[in-house]
Amino acid sequence: MVAKKISSLDKVLGRLESLDSVNLTNLIQRLVRERKLLETVFNTLREGVLVIDRHGVIEYANDASSRLIGLKDEDIGEVTLWKLVPDLAKSIETNLEELRPRLPLLLREIEITYPERRFLRLYIVPFKEEPESSANLNESELGHFAVILHDITKEKLSTEEMIENEKISSVLLLAGGVAHEMGNPLNTINIHLQLIQRQLRKLEDSLAAGKIRESVEICESEVNRLDGIINHFLKAIRPSPPDFQDIRLLDLIEEVLNTMSDELSDRDIRVDVELNRDLPVVLGDRNQLKQVFFNIFKNAMDAMDAGGHLRVRAWSDEDSVYLQIADSGSGISRDNLSKVFQPYYTTKKKGHGLGMMIVQRIMREHGGHVGIESREGMGTVIFLQFLQKRRRARLLTSGEEGNGESDV
């Protein structure tokens, strides 16, 4: 049996009742110093550390845990962990008093949305009560637990992004292969239509020959239209690396809206554009960014009835340029909102479900971000963030040097 090592502090505490006022004061000062030392140590940790009682009331929290779950100083001793992390209570589905005799350690991974979206890995470990000390404690003082909070947000999001990118790449590869293969029979059809046209020219003019010529011309027109759709689709899902150049987003948006003006007018959709002419320049591929705006505006039009309202506004800070594109359309349900960027998800009868996925991929390749908010019956808002030219240029220079660092 290994003998338990007794510290000098333990010895002093063992004869606490015999200490005079001077020694008692010295002891209190020493305890205060040791407490500050321990708090300093705990506050240097990147992991959150909590101490909770059997009802989940937080009795101690280091700086990291306060930052991770939005804990305030006045919450200590007052609020339960379940109030700050509701998903944890749902996950455990029991109270700690029942859990204590069954499990020496509880491990959970949860997602929280306050104070910001994070993924946390929680370790909950019961304190081992010392028989000597627990004999002098009330029942309400028994059953404390240490909770270790480990932030796995980057790890989780990196894994999710990798899986999503692999899924998107496989879908795009398949779609591109199908589209490419469709080009071969279309070329064959087009060649035979041209041969038919030549033979028709040798025939005498007649009503029957005229109808055949008319049908062949329609077929040729539709084949050419389908060939154009396939080429456009292939360029969209297999774009060349971005050709970065100075882009004034206002000019680009006006160009896309002018292209779509007839359709907007036919649907009686009012467009309000609030962009500052002095908006900072960004670096981007002109054609790819036109594709981004076209896809977003097209989705907005399709979501609105006649008389709808499309609003575009922009602002900037020291690093980025932000665009907000809002429509007054039918909106998207909360359950379906997370599916918007998934391949082949669409709410349109004739939609292919690749538009927003292409938007997200192009924005990523430009070092930007895309976000979405929507409510059923109230419309949808798309947020786009672009790095300003100087920040994007610095990022590209860093990437070319291969040091893996950036200012972003």
Buried (B, 14 or more C-beta within 10 A) or exposed (E): EEEEEEEEEEEBEEEEEEBEEEEEEEBEEEEEEEEEEEEEEBEEEEBBBBBBBBEBBBEBBBBBBBBBBBBEEEBBEEBBBBEBBBBBBEEBEEBBEEBBEEEEEBEBEBEBEEEEEBBBBBBBBBEEBEEEEBEEEEEEEBBBBBBBBBBBBEEBEEEEEEEBEEEBEEBBEEBBEEBEEBBEEBEEBBEEBEEBBEEBEEEEEEEEBEEBBEEBEEBBEEBEEBBEEBEEBBEBBEBEEBEBEEBBBBEBBBEBBEEBEEEBEEBEBEBEBEBEEEBBBBBBBBEBBBBBBBBBBBBBBBBBEEEBBBBBBBEBEEBBBBBBBBBBBBBBEEEBBEBBBBBEBBBEEEBEBBBBBBBBBBBEBBBBBBEBBBEEEEBBBBBBBBBBBBBBEBBBEBEEEEEEEBEE
